[in-house]
Amino acid sequence: PEQRLDHARSVRAAMDGLLPGAGTAVVAGDFNEPAGSPSWQVFTDLARDPSPEAAPTFPARRPSGRIDAVLVGDALDVLEYGDGGVDHPAVHRPSDHLPVLAVLMRRRTEPPA
């Protein structure tokens, strides 16, 4: 648990100051612990979990826990979130996790001309 938290803090530190605009952060990954755990909390002021009710992602063959996610900043709309409808045996070969697909769009900050 301490190592996961250290890794999350390192990623967060690397992100600070690199984002192109407020609310545009995207954090995607294998957190190796469930939502709400310390490694997720490192990003709460930067990006939110857009789908707390998303399906489990691990282990791929019989998912029982959600430890993978795409977290997004408040300036992004989530058009689609989940496994992308992928239901193919090849999905289970490269990883012991299921994929997570997030289709995002940056929210307009000013009305169109």
Backbone as XML, in Angstrom:
<?xml version="1.0"?>
<chain id="A" units="angstrom">
  <residue number="1" name="PRO">
    <atom name="N" x="0.811" y="-1.225" z="0.000"/>
    <atom name="CA" x="0.000" y="0.000" z="0.000"/>
    <atom name="C" x="0.846" y="1.278" z="0.000"/>
  </residue>
  <residue number="2" name="GLU">
    <atom name="N" x="1.947" y="1.276" z="0.750"/>
    <atom name="CA" x="2.796" y="2.473" z="0.810"/>
    <atom name="C" x="3.444" y="2.749" z="-0.538"/>
  </residue>
  <residue number="3" name="GLN">
    <atom name="N" x="3.865" y="1.686" z="-1.218"/>
    <atom name="CA" x="4.500" y="1.850" z="-2.522"/>
    <atom name="C" x="3.500" y="2.385" z="-3.552"/>
  </residue>
  <residue number="4" name="ARG">
    <atom name="N" x="2.266" y="1.895" z="-3.516"/>
    <atom name="CA" x="1.240" y="2.409" z="-4.437"/>
    <atom name="C" x="1.002" y="3.893" z="-4.199"/>
  </residue>
  <residue number="5" name="LEU">
    <atom name="N" x="0.938" y="4.272" z="-2.936"/>
    <atom name="CA" x="0.722" y="5.676" z="-2.600"/>
    <atom name="C" x="1.906" y="6.530" z="-3.044"/>
  </residue>
  <residue number="6" name="ASP">
    <atom name="N" x="3.116" y="6.045" z="-2.854"/>
    <atom name="CA" x="4.305" y="6.765" z="-3.318"/>
    <atom name="C" x="4.280" y="6.951" z="-4.835"/>
  </residue>
  <residue number="7" name="HIS">
    <atom name="N" x="3.889" y="5.898" z="-5.564"/>
    <atom name="CA" x="3.812" y="5.992" z="-7.024"/>
    <atom name="C" x="2.765" y="7.019" z="-7.441"/>
  </residue>
  <residue number="8" name="ALA">
    <atom name="N" x="1.613" y="6.990" z="-6.798"/>
    <atom name="CA" x="0.559" y="7.954" z="-7.130"/>
    <atom name="C" x="1.034" y="9.379" z="-6.865"/>
  </residue>
  <residue number="9" name="ARG">
    <atom name="N" x="1.709" y="9.583" z="-5.765"/>
    <atom name="CA" x="2.228" y="10.921" z="-5.443"/>
    <atom name="C" x="3.277" y="11.368" z="-6.458"/>
  </residue>
  <residue number="10" name="SER">
    <atom name="N" x="4.094" y="10.446" z="-6.940"/>
    <atom name="CA" x="5.102" y="10.777" z="-7.956"/>
    <atom name="C" x="4.442" y="11.192" z="-9.263"/>
  </residue>
  <residue number="11" name="VAL">
    <atom name="N" x="3.411" y="10.460" z="-9.658"/>
    <atom name="CA" x="2.681" y="10.812" z="-10.879"/>
    <atom name="C" x="2.037" y="12.182" z="-10.709"/>
  </residue>
  <residue number="12" name="ARG">
    <atom name="N" x="1.420" y="12.397" z="-9.578"/>
    <atom name="CA" x="0.765" y="13.689" z="-9.321"/>
    <atom name="C" x="1.778" y="14.838" z="-9.358"/>
  </residue>
  <residue number="13" name="ALA">
    <atom name="N" x="2.916" y="14.663" z="-8.757"/>
    <atom name="CA" x="3.941" y="15.700" z="-8.753"/>
    <atom name="C" x="4.412" y="15.998" z="-10.174"/>
  </residue>
  <residue number="14" name="ALA">
    <atom name="N" x="4.551" y="14.975" z="-10.992"/>
    <atom name="CA" x="4.974" y="15.162" z="-12.373"/>
    <atom name="C" x="3.908" y="15.904" z="-13.185"/>
  </residue>
  <residue number="15" name="MET">
    <atom name="N" x="2.651" y="15.719" z="-12.839"/>
    <atom name="CA" x="1.559" y="16.372" z="-13.570"/>
    <atom name="C" x="1.420" y="17.850" z="-13.219"/>
  </residue>
  <residue number="16" name="ASP">
    <atom name="N" x="1.730" y="18.206" z="-12.002"/>
    <atom name="CA" x="1.551" y="19.589" z="-11.571"/>
    <atom name="C" x="2.325" y="20.537" z="-12.476"/>
  </residue>
  <residue number="17" name="GLY">
    <atom name="N" x="1.657" y="21.523" z="-12.989"/>
    <atom name="CA" x="2.284" y="22.510" z="-13.849"/>
    <atom name="C" x="2.372" y="22.134" z="-15.312"/>
  </residue>
  <residue number="18" name="LEU">
    <atom name="N" x="1.985" y="20.914" z="-15.677"/>
    <atom name="CA" x="2.085" y="20.476" z="-17.065"/>
    <atom name="C" x="0.760" y="20.514" z="-17.819"/>
  </residue>
  <residue number="19" name="LEU">
    <atom name="N" x="-0.330" y="20.763" z="-17.126"/>
    <atom name="CA" x="-1.637" y="20.689" z="-17.768"/>
    <atom name="C" x="-1.909" y="21.937" z="-18.596"/>
  </residue>
  <residue number="20" name="PRO">
    <atom name="N" x="-2.525" y="21.752" z="-19.773"/>
    <atom name="CA" x="-2.763" y="22.885" z="-20.655"/>
    <atom name="C" x="-3.827" y="23.858" z="-20.169"/>
  </residue>
  <residue number="21" name="GLY">
    <atom name="N" x="-4.670" y="23.444" z="-19.261"/>
    <atom name="CA" x="-5.708" y="24.335" z="-18.750"/>
    <atom name="C" x="-6.379" y="23.731" z="-17.537"/>
  </residue>
  <residue number="22" name="ALA">
    <atom name="N" x="-7.042" y="24.573" z="-16.778"/>
    <atom name="CA" x="-7.725" y="24.107" z="-15.575"/>
    <atom name="C" x="-8.775" y="23.060" z="-15.927"/>
  </residue>
  <residue number="23" name="GLY">
    <atom name="N" x="-8.809" y="22.005" z="-15.155"/>
    <atom name="CA" x="-9.824" y="20.975" z="-15.329"/>
    <atom name="C" x="-9.607" y="20.029" z="-16.477"/>
  </residue>
  <residue number="24" name="THR">
    <atom name="N" x="-8.414" y="20.013" z="-17.064"/>
    <atom name="CA" x="-8.171" y="19.177" z="-18.244"/>
    <atom name="C" x="-7.407" y="17.892" z="-17.940"/>
  </residue>
  <residue number="25" name="ALA">
    <atom name="N" x="-7.175" y="17.601" z="-16.699"/>
    <atom name="CA" x="-6.391" y="16.412" z="-16.340"/>
    <atom name="C" x="-7.118" y="15.124" z="-16.709"/>
  </residue>
  <residue number="26" name="VAL">
    <atom name="N" x="-6.335" y="14.159" z="-17.164"/>
    <atom name="CA" x="-6.809" y="12.799" z="-17.388"/>
    <atom name="C" x="-5.782" y="11.879" z="-16.739"/>
  </residue>
  <residue number="27" name="VAL">
    <atom name="N" x="-6.228" y="11.064" z="-15.824"/>
    <atom name="CA" x="-5.357" y="10.110" z="-15.145"/>
    <atom name="C" x="-5.938" y="8.726" z="-15.412"/>
  </residue>
  <residue number="28" name="ALA">
    <atom name="N" x="-5.201" y="7.906" z="-16.137"/>
    <atom name="CA" x="-5.676" y="6.570" z="-16.476"/>
    <atom name="C" x="-4.691" y="5.546" z="-15.964"/>
  </residue>
  <residue number="29" name="GLY">
    <atom name="N" x="-5.207" y="4.501" z="-15.355"/>
    <atom name="CA" x="-4.271" y="3.482" z="-14.930"/>
    <atom name="C" x="-4.841" y="2.395" z="-14.057"/>
  </residue>
  <residue number="30" name="ASP">
    <atom name="N" x="-3.944" y="1.531" z="-13.702"/>
    <atom name="CA" x="-4.190" y="0.428" z="-12.789"/>
    <atom name="C" x="-3.781" y="0.921" z="-11.408"/>
  </residue>
  <residue number="31" name="PHE">
    <atom name="N" x="-4.745" y="1.222" z="-10.568"/>
    <atom name="CA" x="-4.458" y="1.757" z="-9.241"/>
    <atom name="C" x="-4.144" y="0.642" z="-8.241"/>
  </residue>
  <residue number="32" name="ASN">
    <atom name="N" x="-4.452" y="-0.593" z="-8.599"/>
    <atom name="CA" x="-4.196" y="-1.755" z="-7.749"/>
    <atom name="C" x="-4.861" y="-1.677" z="-6.389"/>
  </residue>
  <residue number="33" name="GLU">
    <atom name="N" x="-5.875" y="-0.864" z="-6.261"/>
    <atom name="CA" x="-6.715" y="-0.812" z="-5.066"/>
    <atom name="C" x="-8.038" y="-0.184" z="-5.457"/>
  </residue>
  <residue number="34" name="PRO">
    <atom name="N" x="-9.082" y="-0.431" z="-4.693"/>
    <atom name="CA" x="-10.410" y="0.040" z="-5.087"/>
    <atom name="C" x="-10.580" y="1.554" z="-4.990"/>
  </residue>
  <residue number="35" name="ALA">
    <atom name="N" x="-11.588" y="2.039" z="-5.698"/>
    <atom name="CA" x="-11.922" y="3.468" z="-5.669"/>
    <atom name="C" x="-12.055" y="3.944" z="-4.232"/>
  </residue>
  <residue number="36" name="GLY">
    <atom name="N" x="-11.585" y="5.166" z="-3.992"/>
    <atom name="CA" x="-11.643" y="5.734" z="-2.652"/>
    <atom name="C" x="-10.431" y="5.432" z="-1.803"/>
  </residue>
  <residue number="37" name="SER">
    <atom name="N" x="-9.580" y="4.538" z="-2.265"/>
    <atom name="CA" x="-8.363" y="4.194" z="-1.534"/>
    <atom name="C" x="-7.342" y="5.326" z="-1.664"/>
  </residue>
  <residue number="38" name="PRO">
    <atom name="N" x="-6.294" y="5.299" z="-0.850"/>
    <atom name="CA" x="-5.326" y="6.397" z="-0.846"/>
    <atom name="C" x="-4.727" y="6.762" z="-2.206"/>
  </residue>
  <residue number="39" name="SER">
    <atom name="N" x="-4.399" y="5.788" z="-3.043"/>
    <atom name="CA" x="-3.782" y="6.142" z="-4.332"/>
    <atom name="C" x="-4.773" y="6.859" z="-5.250"/>
  </residue>
  <residue number="40" name="TRP">
    <atom name="N" x="-6.049" y="6.608" z="-5.115"/>
    <atom name="CA" x="-7.070" y="7.340" z="-5.881"/>
    <atom name="C" x="-7.216" y="8.753" z="-5.313"/>
  </residue>
  <residue number="41" name="GLN">
    <atom name="N" x="-7.180" y="8.865" z="-4.012"/>
    <atom name="CA" x="-7.412" y="10.149" z="-3.342"/>
    <atom name="C" x="-6.352" y="11.200" z="-3.675"/>
  </residue>
  <residue number="42" name="VAL">
    <atom name="N" x="-5.175" y="10.765" z="-4.063"/>
    <atom name="CA" x="-4.108" y="11.695" z="-4.438"/>
    <atom name="C" x="-4.577" y="12.622" z="-5.567"/>
  </residue>
  <residue number="43" name="PHE">
    <atom name="N" x="-5.501" y="12.149" z="-6.398"/>
    <atom name="CA" x="-5.929" y="12.898" z="-7.581"/>
    <atom name="C" x="-7.279" y="13.589" z="-7.426"/>
  </residue>
  <residue number="44" name="THR">
    <atom name="N" x="-7.924" y="13.518" z="-6.265"/>
    <atom name="CA" x="-9.295" y="14.007" z="-6.139"/>
    <atom name="C" x="-9.467" y="15.493" z="-6.419"/>
  </residue>
  <residue number="45" name="ASP">
    <atom name="N" x="-8.483" y="16.317" z="-6.143"/>
    <atom name="CA" x="-8.640" y="17.737" z="-6.444"/>
    <atom name="C" x="-8.282" y="18.057" z="-7.888"/>
  </residue>
  <residue number="46" name="LEU">
    <atom name="N" x="-7.791" y="17.081" z="-8.619"/>
    <atom name="CA" x="-7.355" y="17.257" z="-10.002"/>
    <atom name="C" x="-8.316" y="16.600" z="-10.990"/>
  </residue>
  <residue number="47" name="ALA">
    <atom name="N" x="-8.814" y="15.425" z="-10.643"/>
    <atom name="CA" x="-9.662" y="14.650" z="-11.546"/>
    <atom name="C" x="-10.622" y="13.786" z="-10.731"/>
  </residue>
  <residue number="48" name="ARG">
    <atom name="N" x="-11.801" y="13.596" z="-11.294"/>
    <atom name="CA" x="-12.841" y="12.829" z="-10.600"/>
    <atom name="C" x="-13.049" y="11.472" z="-11.268"/>
  </residue>
  <residue number="49" name="ASP">
    <atom name="N" x="-13.660" y="10.582" z="-10.531"/>
    <atom name="CA" x="-14.057" y="9.287" z="-11.067"/>
    <atom name="C" x="-15.396" y="9.506" z="-11.766"/>
  </residue>
  <residue number="50" name="PRO">
    <atom name="N" x="-15.432" y="9.450" z="-13.090"/>
    <atom name="CA" x="-16.669" y="9.764" z="-13.793"/>
    <atom name="C" x="-17.720" y="8.663" z="-13.752"/>
  </residue>
  <residue number="51" name="SER">
    <atom name="N" x="-17.345" y="7.498" z="-13.256"/>
    <atom name="CA" x="-18.277" y="6.377" z="-13.276"/>
    <atom name="C" x="-18.055" y="5.453" z="-12.080"/>
  </residue>
  <residue number="52" name="PRO">
    <atom name="N" x="-18.402" y="5.933" z="-10.882"/>
    <atom name="CA" x="-18.179" y="5.106" z="-9.692"/>
    <atom name="C" x="-18.872" y="3.744" z="-9.744"/>
  </residue>
  <residue number="53" name="GLU">
    <atom name="N" x="-19.915" y="3.651" z="-10.559"/>
    <atom name="CA" x="-20.661" y="2.395" z="-10.670"/>
    <atom name="C" x="-20.133" y="1.489" z="-11.782"/>
  </residue>
  <residue number="54" name="ALA">
    <atom name="N" x="-19.006" y="1.850" z="-12.381"/>
    <atom name="CA" x="-18.445" y="1.053" z="-13.481"/>
    <atom name="C" x="-18.192" y="-0.387" z="-13.046"/>
  </residue>
  <residue number="55" name="ALA">
    <atom name="N" x="-18.202" y="-1.255" z="-14.020"/>
    <atom name="CA" x="-18.028" y="-2.688" z="-13.781"/>
    <atom name="C" x="-16.617" y="-3.016" z="-13.288"/>
  </residue>
  <residue number="56" name="PRO">
    <atom name="N" x="-16.478" y="-4.142" z="-12.606"/>
    <atom name="CA" x="-15.153" y="-4.596" z="-12.163"/>
    <atom name="C" x="-14.213" y="-4.817" z="-13.343"/>
  </residue>
  <residue number="57" name="THR">
    <atom name="N" x="-12.932" y="-4.643" z="-13.093"/>
    <atom name="CA" x="-11.921" y="-4.765" z="-14.149"/>
    <atom name="C" x="-10.877" y="-5.851" z="-13.886"/>
  </residue>
  <residue number="58" name="PHE">
    <atom name="N" x="-10.932" y="-6.465" z="-12.721"/>
    <atom name="CA" x="-9.873" y="-7.409" z="-12.355"/>
    <atom name="C" x="-10.438" y="-8.537" z="-11.501"/>
  </residue>
  <residue number="59" name="PRO">
    <atom name="N" x="-9.963" y="-9.762" z="-11.711"/>
    <atom name="CA" x="-9.149" y="-10.261" z="-12.820"/>
    <atom name="C" x="-9.993" y="-10.389" z="-14.088"/>
  </residue>
  <residue number="60" name="ALA">
    <atom name="N" x="-9.352" y="-10.314" z="-15.229"/>
    <atom name="CA" x="-10.057" y="-10.248" z="-16.508"/>
    <atom name="C" x="-11.001" y="-11.421" z="-16.736"/>
  </residue>
  <residue number="61" name="ARG">
    <atom name="N" x="-10.589" y="-12.602" z="-16.366"/>
    <atom name="CA" x="-11.426" y="-13.780" z="-16.657"/>
    <atom name="C" x="-12.668" y="-13.859" z="-15.780"/>
  </residue>
  <residue number="62" name="ARG">
    <atom name="N" x="-12.586" y="-13.362" z="-14.576"/>
    <atom name="CA" x="-13.733" y="-13.346" z="-13.652"/>
    <atom name="C" x="-13.652" y="-12.079" z="-12.812"/>
  </residue>
  <residue number="63" name="PRO">
    <atom name="N" x="-13.965" y="-10.949" z="-13.391"/>
    <atom name="CA" x="-13.784" y="-9.684" z="-12.678"/>
    <atom name="C" x="-14.626" y="-9.590" z="-11.408"/>
  </residue>
  <residue number="64" name="SER">
    <atom name="N" x="-13.964" y="-9.190" z="-10.351"/>
    <atom name="CA" x="-14.661" y="-9.025" z="-9.072"/>
    <atom name="C" x="-14.302" y="-7.719" z="-8.377"/>
  </residue>
  <residue number="65" name="GLY">
    <atom name="N" x="-13.283" y="-7.022" z="-8.891"/>
    <atom name="CA" x="-12.881" y="-5.760" z="-8.280"/>
    <atom name="C" x="-12.584" y="-4.705" z="-9.325"/>
  </residue>
  <residue number="66" name="ARG">
    <atom name="N" x="-12.898" y="-3.473" z="-8.998"/>
    <atom name="CA" x="-12.608" y="-2.358" z="-9.909"/>
    <atom name="C" x="-11.371" y="-1.640" z="-9.404"/>
  </residue>
  <residue number="67" name="ILE">
    <atom name="N" x="-10.230" y="-1.896" z="-10.065"/>
    <atom name="CA" x="-8.973" y="-1.280" z="-9.641"/>
    <atom name="C" x="-8.325" y="-0.485" z="-10.777"/>
  </residue>
  <residue number="68" name="ASP">
    <atom name="N" x="-9.011" y="-0.413" z="-11.922"/>
    <atom name="CA" x="-8.528" y="0.326" z="-13.088"/>
    <atom name="C" x="-9.550" y="1.406" z="-13.418"/>
  </residue>
  <residue number="69" name="ALA">
    <atom name="N" x="-9.068" y="2.577" z="-13.814"/>
    <atom name="CA" x="-10.009" y="3.660" z="-14.095"/>
    <atom name="C" x="-9.376" y="4.735" z="-14.952"/>
  </residue>
  <residue number="70" name="VAL">
    <atom name="N" x="-10.232" y="5.583" z="-15.492"/>
    <atom name="CA" x="-9.834" y="6.810" z="-16.150"/>
    <atom name="C" x="-10.490" y="7.936" z="-15.357"/>
  </residue>
  <residue number="71" name="LEU">
    <atom name="N" x="-9.680" y="8.742" z="-14.698"/>
    <atom name="CA" x="-10.179" y="9.879" z="-13.923"/>
    <atom name="C" x="-10.085" y="11.116" z="-14.807"/>
  </residue>
  <residue number="72" name="VAL">
    <atom name="N" x="-11.054" y="12.024" z="-14.700"/>
    <atom name="CA" x="-11.084" y="13.178" z="-15.602"/>
    <atom name="C" x="-11.324" y="14.482" z="-14.857"/>
  </residue>
  <residue number="73" name="GLY">
    <atom name="N" x="-10.753" y="15.543" z="-15.402"/>
    <atom name="CA" x="-10.936" y="16.873" z="-14.852"/>
    <atom name="C" x="-12.328" y="17.411" z="-15.132"/>
  </residue>
  <residue number="74" name="ASP">
    <atom name="N" x="-12.700" y="18.450" z="-14.394"/>
    <atom name="CA" x="-14.040" y="19.021" z="-14.494"/>
    <atom name="C" x="-14.319" y="19.724" z="-15.813"/>
  </residue>
  <residue number="75" name="ALA">
    <atom name="N" x="-13.310" y="20.050" z="-16.591"/>
    <atom name="CA" x="-13.523" y="20.712" z="-17.880"/>
    <atom name="C" x="-13.780" y="19.706" z="-19.001"/>
  </residue>
  <residue number="76" name="LEU">
    <atom name="N" x="-13.876" y="18.435" z="-18.653"/>
    <atom name="CA" x="-14.086" y="17.393" z="-19.650"/>
    <atom name="C" x="-15.431" y="16.722" z="-19.453"/>
  </residue>
  <residue number="77" name="ASP">
    <atom name="N" x="-16.140" y="16.539" z="-20.549"/>
    <atom name="CA" x="-17.384" y="15.773" z="-20.521"/>
    <atom name="C" x="-17.058" y="14.340" z="-20.902"/>
  </residue>
  <residue number="78" name="VAL">
    <atom name="N" x="-17.687" y="13.414" z="-20.229"/>
    <atom name="CA" x="-17.491" y="11.995" z="-20.514"/>
    <atom name="C" x="-18.651" y="11.541" z="-21.388"/>
  </residue>
  <residue number="79" name="LEU">
    <atom name="N" x="-18.358" y="11.246" z="-22.636"/>
    <atom name="CA" x="-19.392" y="10.831" z="-23.582"/>
    <atom name="C" x="-19.685" y="9.340" z="-23.469"/>
  </residue>
  <residue number="80" name="GLU">
    <atom name="N" x="-18.656" y="8.592" z="-23.116"/>
    <atom name="CA" x="-18.801" y="7.140" z="-22.977"/>
    <atom name="C" x="-17.756" y="6.652" z="-21.991"/>
  </residue>
  <residue number="81" name="TYR">
    <atom name="N" x="-18.128" y="5.667" z="-21.185"/>
    <atom name="CA" x="-17.188" y="5.125" z="-20.210"/>
    <atom name="C" x="-17.524" y="3.658" z="-19.979"/>
  </residue>
  <residue number="82" name="GLY">
    <atom name="N" x="-16.514" y="2.819" z="-19.967"/>
    <atom name="CA" x="-16.725" y="1.404" z="-19.695"/>
    <atom name="C" x="-15.718" y="0.561" z="-20.433"/>
  </residue>
  <residue number="83" name="ASP">
    <atom name="N" x="-16.148" y="-0.633" z="-20.803"/>
    <atom name="CA" x="-15.237" y="-1.551" z="-21.487"/>
    <atom name="C" x="-15.318" y="-1.415" z="-22.997"/>
  </residue>
  <residue number="84" name="GLY">
    <atom name="N" x="-16.129" y="-0.491" z="-23.481"/>
    <atom name="CA" x="-16.237" y="-0.270" z="-24.919"/>
    <atom name="C" x="-16.925" y="-1.408" z="-25.652"/>
  </residue>
  <residue number="85" name="GLY">
    <atom name="N" x="-17.614" y="-2.278" z="-24.912"/>
    <atom name="CA" x="-18.298" y="-3.399" z="-25.534"/>
    <atom name="C" x="-17.364" y="-4.491" z="-26.004"/>
  </residue>
  <residue number="86" name="VAL">
    <atom name="N" x="-16.138" y="-4.462" z="-25.513"/>
    <atom name="CA" x="-15.154" y="-5.473" z="-25.927"/>
    <atom name="C" x="-15.468" y="-6.784" z="-25.207"/>
  </residue>
  <residue number="87" name="ASP">
    <atom name="N" x="-15.810" y="-7.777" z="-25.984"/>
    <atom name="CA" x="-16.069" y="-9.105" z="-25.438"/>
    <atom name="C" x="-15.457" y="-10.117" z="-26.403"/>
  </residue>
  <residue number="88" name="HIS">
    <atom name="N" x="-14.155" y="-10.242" z="-26.292"/>
    <atom name="CA" x="-13.424" y="-11.103" z="-27.222"/>
    <atom name="C" x="-12.330" y="-11.818" z="-26.439"/>
  </residue>
  <residue number="89" name="PRO">
    <atom name="N" x="-12.079" y="-13.097" z="-26.726"/>
    <atom name="CA" x="-11.029" y="-13.830" z="-26.009"/>
    <atom name="C" x="-9.663" y="-13.160" z="-26.047"/>
  </residue>
  <residue number="90" name="ALA">
    <atom name="N" x="-9.352" y="-12.440" z="-27.113"/>
    <atom name="CA" x="-8.042" y="-11.795" z="-27.235"/>
    <atom name="C" x="-7.827" y="-10.727" z="-26.172"/>
  </residue>
  <residue number="91" name="VAL">
    <atom name="N" x="-8.892" y="-10.214" z="-25.601"/>
    <atom name="CA" x="-8.772" y="-9.196" z="-24.556"/>
    <atom name="C" x="-8.103" y="-9.781" z="-23.319"/>
  </residue>
  <residue number="92" name="HIS">
    <atom name="N" x="-8.298" y="-11.045" z="-23.081"/>
    <atom name="CA" x="-7.761" y="-11.685" z="-21.880"/>
    <atom name="C" x="-6.310" y="-12.125" z="-22.019"/>
  </residue>
  <residue number="93" name="ARG">
    <atom name="N" x="-5.785" y="-12.141" z="-23.218"/>
    <atom name="CA" x="-4.412" y="-12.601" z="-23.432"/>
    <atom name="C" x="-3.349" y="-11.601" z="-22.989"/>
  </residue>
  <residue number="94" name="PRO">
    <atom name="N" x="-3.454" y="-10.318" z="-23.367"/>
    <atom name="CA" x="-2.343" y="-9.407" z="-23.064"/>
    <atom name="C" x="-2.292" y="-8.933" z="-21.616"/>
  </residue>
  <residue number="95" name="SER">
    <atom name="N" x="-3.391" y="-9.077" z="-20.874"/>
    <atom name="CA" x="-3.405" y="-8.540" z="-19.520"/>
    <atom name="C" x="-4.357" y="-9.332" z="-18.643"/>
  </residue>
  <residue number="96" name="ASP">
    <atom name="N" x="-4.123" y="-9.254" z="-17.347"/>
    <atom name="CA" x="-5.066" y="-9.865" z="-16.421"/>
    <atom name="C" x="-6.109" y="-8.856" z="-15.955"/>
  </residue>
  <residue number="97" name="HIS">
    <atom name="N" x="-6.145" y="-7.696" z="-16.620"/>
    <atom name="CA" x="-7.134" y="-6.646" z="-16.357"/>
    <atom name="C" x="-7.986" y="-6.450" z="-17.604"/>
  </residue>
  <residue number="98" name="LEU">
    <atom name="N" x="-9.228" y="-6.040" z="-17.418"/>
    <atom name="CA" x="-10.063" y="-5.666" z="-18.552"/>
    <atom name="C" x="-9.741" y="-4.232" z="-18.960"/>
  </residue>
  <residue number="99" name="PRO">
    <atom name="N" x="-9.944" y="-3.898" z="-20.225"/>
    <atom name="CA" x="-9.687" y="-2.526" z="-20.668"/>
    <atom name="C" x="-10.750" y="-1.572" z="-20.136"/>
  </residue>
  <residue number="100" name="VAL">
    <atom name="N" x="-10.392" y="-0.312" z="-20.052"/>
    <atom name="CA" x="-11.339" y="0.751" z="-19.709"/>
    <atom name="C" x="-11.283" y="1.767" z="-20.835"/>
  </residue>
  <residue number="101" name="LEU">
    <atom name="N" x="-12.440" y="2.074" z="-21.402"/>
    <atom name="CA" x="-12.531" y="3.034" z="-22.488"/>
    <atom name="C" x="-13.253" y="4.278" z="-21.981"/>
  </residue>
  <residue number="102" name="ALA">
    <atom name="N" x="-12.668" y="5.437" z="-22.233"/>
    <atom name="CA" x="-13.327" y="6.695" z="-21.903"/>
    <atom name="C" x="-13.276" y="7.583" z="-23.139"/>
  </residue>
  <residue number="103" name="VAL">
    <atom name="N" x="-14.439" y="7.992" z="-23.609"/>
    <atom name="CA" x="-14.528" y="8.928" z="-24.719"/>
    <atom name="C" x="-14.817" y="10.288" z="-24.095"/>
  </residue>
  <residue number="104" name="LEU">
    <atom name="N" x="-13.885" y="11.217" z="-24.298"/>
    <atom name="CA" x="-13.946" y="12.512" z="-23.628"/>
    <atom name="C" x="-14.043" y="13.648" z="-24.633"/>
  </residue>
  <residue number="105" name="MET">
    <atom name="N" x="-14.624" y="14.749" z="-24.185"/>
    <atom name="CA" x="-14.670" y="15.952" z="-24.995"/>
    <atom name="C" x="-14.470" y="17.143" z="-24.063"/>
  </residue>
  <residue number="106" name="ARG">
    <atom name="N" x="-13.615" y="18.052" z="-24.486"/>
    <atom name="CA" x="-13.385" y="19.239" z="-23.673"/>
    <atom name="C" x="-14.614" y="20.146" z="-23.748"/>
  </residue>
  <residue number="107" name="ARG">
    <atom name="N" x="-15.072" y="20.542" z="-22.593"/>
    <atom name="CA" x="-16.235" y="21.416" z="-22.501"/>
    <atom name="C" x="-15.867" y="22.809" z="-22.993"/>
  </residue>
  <residue number="108" name="ARG">
    <atom name="N" x="-16.725" y="23.406" z="-23.746"/>
    <atom name="CA" x="-16.480" y="24.787" z="-24.215"/>
    <atom name="C" x="-16.566" y="25.735" z="-23.042"/>
  </residue>
  <residue number="109" name="THR">
    <atom name="N" x="-15.624" y="26.658" z="-22.989"/>
    <atom name="CA" x="-15.610" y="27.620" z="-21.897"/>
    <atom name="C" x="-16.269" y="28.931" z="-22.289"/>
  </residue>
  <residue number="110" name="GLU">
    <atom name="N" x="-16.492" y="29.098" z="-23.583"/>
    <atom name="CA" x="-17.176" y="30.300" z="-24.048"/>
    <atom name="C" x="-18.147" y="29.909" z="-25.144"/>
  </residue>
  <residue number="111" name="PRO">
    <atom name="N" x="-19.217" y="30.657" z="-25.303"/>
    <atom name="CA" x="-20.202" y="30.302" z="-26.330"/>
    <atom name="C" x="-19.606" y="30.455" z="-27.724"/>
  </residue>
  <residue number="112" name="PRO">
    <atom name="N" x="-20.058" y="29.614" z="-28.662"/>
    <atom name="CA" x="-19.543" y="29.722" z="-30.046"/>
    <atom name="C" x="-19.917" y="31.071" z="-30.653"/>
  </residue>
  <residue number="113" name="ALA">
    <atom name="N" x="-19.079" y="31.555" z="-31.563"/>
    <atom name="CA" x="-19.322" y="32.855" z="-32.207"/>
    <atom name="C" x="-20.404" y="32.763" z="-33.243"/>
  </residue>
</chain>
